[in-house]
Amino acid sequence: MSEETSEKVADMLKCDGEKMQEVLDKMKSLEEILLNTYSLAIAVKEEIESKTNWDGESQLTMCAFMDLLTQYHKDFVIGEEVPIPSAIKHLEKLQSNLDVFYENWEEYEVLKTI
């Protein structure tokens, strides 16, 4: 394989800073949307629980559904090791150290010389 081809292959495997920023921006938007919908779901659940026009099995069913919905929202964005904030944190760390990451990745440097 020529040196030029090796460089092209190595470049194809390298993360693009602009694309990384795009992914990071989308993750932050997703986090904001999930936090907002979590707050709205809590408000709806409280409304159902407090209204007298909801009663019996329909109220219990809807409250159970809202419990599940809010639990899933919470599991994605609230807590210590939840996926969305954790992904944002690690993407930011990777992005800030991207050049160092590639400089210290021996296999990547070897690939460029094949």
N, C-alpha and C positions, 0 to 999 in steps of 0.2 A: 504494500500500500504506500502510495506516495505521501510525502510530508504534507502536501496541500490537502489531500483526502483525509488524512488523519486529523488535521486541524478542523476540517469541516465536520467530521463525525463528533469530535470533542465539543465543538460549538453547538451542535444539535442537542447534546446532552446537558448543556449548561442552562441553568435557570435564567430567564430574562427578567431583569429588574422591573421593567414596565408591566410585564404580565404578573409578576409577583405583587406589585402594587394594586393591579386590577383585582386579583383574588382577595387581597387584604381588604380593599374597599367594599367588595361584595360581602365578605364575611361580617364586616362592621354594620353594613346595612341590614343583613339578616338578623344580627343580634338586636339591633334597634327595633326591627319589626316584631321579633319574638317577644321582646320585653313589653312593647306596647300591647300586643295581642294578649299577653299574659295578664296584664293589668285589666284589660277589657273583659277577659274571661272571668276573672275574680269578681268584677263588678256585676256581671250578668248572673253569676252563681249566687251572689249575695242578694240580688234583686229577686231571683226565683225563690230563695229560701224565706225571704221576708214578706212576700206578697200573699195575700189571702186568696187571690183568684187561682193560685196554684195549690192543689191539694191532692192527697191520696197517691195513687200509683204514678200518675203523670209527673207529680212533683218529685217523687223519689227517683224515677227514671231519669228525669232531666238533671237532677242534682248529681246522680251517679255519673252521667255523661260529662257534666261540667267538671266533676272531680278528676276524671281521667284526663280530660283536655288540659286542665291547669297543671296536673302532675307532669304531663309530657312537655308542656312549655317550660315549666320550671326545671326539668331535668336537662334541658338544652342550654339554659342561660344563667341559672342562679345556683351558686354553690362553689365549692373549691375546685373540683376536678370535672367540670362540665365541658362538653365538647366545643361549643362555639367560642367562649372566652379563651379557652385553652388553645384552640387553633389560632386565634388572633395573636395571642402572646407569643406562640412559637413562630408564626410567620413573621412577626415584627423582629424577633431575635434573629431568625435566619436572614431576613432582608438586610439587617444592619451588619451582619457578618458574612455576607455572601462572598465577597472577594477573598476574605481570609479562609472561608470554607474550601473554596476551589484551590487556593494556593497550598493548603495543607492536605489535600486529598491526593495521596500518592498515586492511586490507580488512575485518576483523571490525568495527572501529569504524564504517566506512562502511556496512556491512550493517545495523547497528543504526539508522541514520538514514534508510534507504530507505523 
